[in-house]
Amino acid sequence: MDFALNVQQKRGYLHITVTGRNSAATVAAYLAQVVHECVTRDCRKVLVEERLDGPRLGISEIAELAAESSKEAMGTIQALAYVDVNAEDDSMQFAELVARNRLFPVRVFSSVSEAEVWIGGEKAKEQVH
C-alpha cells in the first residue's frame, strides 16, 4: 500500500488525513478506503486532507478519478470537503467541477480550517449545487 489513512471521528463527520506517494492508483485506492471508512463508521460526511508526495497528476487523470470516485461514493457520502495541501494550481477545482457535474456533493478548500467550517456547519447540510 502506497498510502496511510489517519481517521479522526469529529462531531458529525470524519476527518481523514492521507499520506503517501502521489499516483492515480494511490488516489483511487485511498478514495475507495474513504468510502469504506464512512460505511464502517456510519458517517455520511467526511473531510479529506490529502498530503501526498510526488509529481502532480495530469488533468486527464484527475478528471477520470473524479468521475469514477464520485460514482462509487454516490449515496454513501452526503458531503465531502477536500483539501490538497500540496495543490499548486486550480486542478482540484476542476476535479470538483467534474464531480459536481455528476451530482456528487463535494467542495474543494484551500485550508483545513475553511473545510472544517463547511463540513461541520449548516452549509454541509444543504444540497450542494
C-alpha positions, 0 to 999 in steps of 0.5 A: 500500500502506497498510502496511510489513512489517519481517521479522526471521528469529529462531531458529525463527520470524519476527518481523514488525513492521507499520506503517501506517494502521489499516483492515480492508483494511490488516489483511487485506492485511498478514495475507495478506503474513504468510502469504506471508512464512512460505511464502517463508521456510519458517517455520511460526511467526511473531510479529506486532507490529502498530503501526498508526495510526488509529481502532480497528476495530469488533468486527464487523470484527475478528471477520470478519478473524479468521475469514477470516485464520485460514482462509487461514493454516490449515496454513501457520502452526503458531503465531502470537503477536500483539501490538497495541501500540496495543490499548486494550481486550480486542478482540484477545482476542476476535479470538483467541477467534474464531480459536481457535474455528476451530482456528487456533493463535494467542495474543494478548500484551500485550508483545513480550517475553511473545510472544517467550517463547511463540513461541520456547519449548516452549509454541509447540510444543504444540497450542494449545487 
